[in-house]
Amino acid sequence: MEIETAPTEKRYEKPEGERRGLVIVNTGDGKGKSTAAFGLALRAHGRGKGVRIFQFMKVPSARFGEHRMFEQLGIPIEGLGDGFSWKSKDLEHSAQLARDGWEKARAAIHSGEHFMVVLDEITYPLIYGWLPLEPVLETLRTRPKDVHVVLTGRRCPPEIIELADTVTEMALIKHAFKAGVPAQRGIED
């Protein structure tokens, strides 16, 4: 490890632009995309802001740790899918669930009722061709000006990355699963 000198002066000037809703993308093969989005949701909720979370791959009856906690906090979280594609018995049904789920998410974004809308794992229905890209782009472009939208998932389409205000790519450096350690509740659920 290399030791650095702590900065004694601010390294940036405060931006002068107007505050507005942002499009934020968490993508990449590393762990933490959804976790980062949920952290933003908690920050917003902690400031009294309305938040809505849609999970495109989770089933509506999911009871993962985030569901239990968000329910306790009063943050709406909704599973829109039927699990990951390798678990699906009917991929056309999975695709229809994604399209139906998108209509709910689109309506929530356009309603302007929420400060933040999280579209967790939305990249999968997009890259599988279950959900057309253009309506998603159009919704992001025409959303009310104060609505923040957070999108997560691997291999985010470049068109969304281009439109986004903030994009973070989570890089996989090392993962316990690859070393033979199974997923653990409370860490990867």
C-alpha positions in Angstrom: 0.0 0.0 0.0 1.2 3.5 -0.9 0.6 6.2 1.7 -0.9 9.5 0.4 -0.9 12.9 1.9 -4.5 13.9 3.0 -5.8 16.8 1.0 -6.0 20.1 2.8 -8.0 21.9 0.2 -11.2 21.0 -1.6 -10.3 19.5 -4.9 -13.4 20.7 -6.8 -15.7 23.7 -7.2 -19.3 23.4 -6.4 -21.4 23.0 -9.6 -23.6 25.9 -10.5 -26.3 24.0 -12.4 -29.9 23.4 -11.4 -30.9 20.4 -9.3 -32.9 17.9 -11.2 -33.7 14.2 -11.3 -30.9 12.0 -12.4 -30.6 8.7 -14.3 -28.2 6.5 -12.3 -26.9 3.2 -13.6 -25.1 0.5 -11.6 -23.8 -2.2 -14.0 -20.9 -4.6 -14.4 -20.0 -8.2 -13.4 -19.1 -7.3 -9.8 -21.3 -7.6 -6.7 -23.1 -4.6 -5.3 -25.3 -3.2 -8.1 -28.6 -3.7 -6.3 -27.1 -3.1 -2.9 -25.9 0.4 -4.1 -29.4 1.2 -5.5 -31.0 0.1 -2.3 -28.6 2.4 -0.4 -29.8 5.3 -2.5 -33.4 4.3 -1.8 -32.6 4.3 1.9 -30.9 7.7 1.7 -33.9 9.2 -0.1 -36.4 7.6 2.3 -34.4 8.9 5.3 -34.9 12.4 3.9 -38.7 11.8 3.7 -38.7 11.3 0.0 -41.0 8.9 -1.8 -39.3 5.8 -3.2 -40.7 2.9 -5.2 -38.6 -0.2 -6.1 -39.4 -2.7 -8.9 -37.4 -5.9 -9.3 -37.7 -7.3 -12.8 -36.4 -10.8 -12.1 -37.7 -11.5 -8.6 -41.1 -13.1 -8.0 -43.9 -11.1 -6.4 -43.8 -13.4 -3.4 -40.1 -13.0 -2.8 -39.1 -12.6 0.9 -35.4 -11.7 0.6 -33.8 -9.5 3.3 -34.4 -6.4 1.4 -38.1 -7.1 1.1 -38.4 -7.7 4.8 -36.6 -4.5 5.7 -38.3 -2.3 3.1 -41.7 -3.5 4.2 -40.8 -2.5 7.8 -39.7 0.9 6.6 -42.8 1.4 4.4 -40.9 1.5 1.1 -42.8 -0.3 -1.7 -40.8 -3.1 -3.3 -42.4 -5.3 -6.0 -41.2 -8.4 -7.7 -42.3 -8.4 -11.3 -40.8 -11.6 -12.7 -40.7 -15.3 -12.2 -37.1 -15.7 -11.2 -34.0 -15.9 -13.4 -34.4 -17.4 -16.8 -32.8 -20.7 -16.0 -35.6 -21.3 -13.5 -38.4 -20.3 -15.8 -40.6 -23.0 -17.2 -41.9 -20.7 -20.0 -39.7 -17.9 -21.3 -42.5 -16.3 -23.3 -44.4 -16.0 -20.0 -41.3 -14.5 -18.4 -41.1 -12.0 -21.3 -44.8 -11.0 -20.8 -44.2 -10.5 -17.1 -41.3 -8.1 -17.9 -43.5 -6.2 -20.4 -46.4 -6.0 -17.9 -44.0 -5.0 -15.1 -42.5 -2.3 -17.3 -45.9 -0.7 -17.7 -46.2 -0.5 -13.9 -42.7 1.0 -13.6 -43.3 3.4 -16.5 -46.6 4.6 -14.9 -44.8 5.1 -11.5 -42.0 7.2 -13.2 -44.4 9.3 -15.2 -46.8 9.9 -12.2 -44.2 12.1 -10.6 -45.4 10.8 -7.2 -42.0 9.4 -6.3 -38.7 11.2 -5.8 -36.9 7.9 -6.8 -37.9 4.9 -8.8 -35.5 1.9 -8.7 -35.6 -0.5 -11.7 -33.6 -3.4 -10.2 -32.3 -6.0 -12.7 -34.0 -4.2 -15.7 -31.0 -4.9 -18.0 -31.9 -8.6 -18.2 -35.3 -8.2 -19.8 -33.7 -5.7 -22.2 -30.8 -7.8 -23.3 -32.9 -10.9 -23.6 -35.2 -9.0 -26.0 -38.2 -9.4 -23.7 -38.6 -5.7 -23.3 -38.0 -3.2 -26.2 -35.3 -0.6 -25.4 -37.0 2.4 -27.1 -39.9 2.8 -24.6 -37.5 2.7 -21.7 -35.3 5.4 -23.3 -38.4 7.5 -24.1 -39.6 7.2 -20.5 -36.2 8.2 -19.1 -36.1 11.2 -21.5 -39.7 12.4 -20.8 -39.9 11.7 -17.0 -40.9 14.6 -14.7 -37.8 16.7 -14.2 -37.5 16.0 -10.4 -37.8 12.1 -10.7 -34.6 10.1 -10.1 -34.4 6.7 -11.8 -31.9 4.1 -10.8 -31.3 1.1 -13.1 -29.3 -2.0 -12.3 -28.0 -5.2 -14.0 -25.1 -6.6 -16.0 -24.4 -5.5 -19.6 -26.4 -2.3 -19.5 -27.3 -1.3 -23.1 -24.9 1.5 -24.3 -27.9 3.7 -25.3 -28.9 3.8 -21.6 -25.3 4.5 -20.5 -25.2 7.4 -23.0 -28.4 8.9 -21.7 -27.5 8.4 -18.0 -26.1 11.1 -15.7 -24.1 8.8 -13.5 -22.8 5.3 -14.4 -20.9 3.0 -12.1 -19.4 -0.2 -13.3 -18.9 -2.8 -10.6 -15.8 -4.8 -11.5 -15.4 -8.4 -10.3 -12.0 -8.8 -8.7 -12.6 -11.7 -6.4 -15.8 -13.5 -5.3 -16.2 -16.1 -2.6 -18.6 -18.2 -4.7 -15.8 -18.9 -7.2 -13.7 -20.2 -4.3 -16.5 -22.7 -3.4 -18.3 -20.7 -0.7 -22.0 -20.9 -1.2 -24.3 -17.8 -1.1 -25.3 -16.8 2.4 -28.6 -15.3 3.5 -28.1 -11.7 4.5 -25.2 -11.2 2.2 -26.4 -12.4 -1.2 -30.2 -12.7 -0.9 
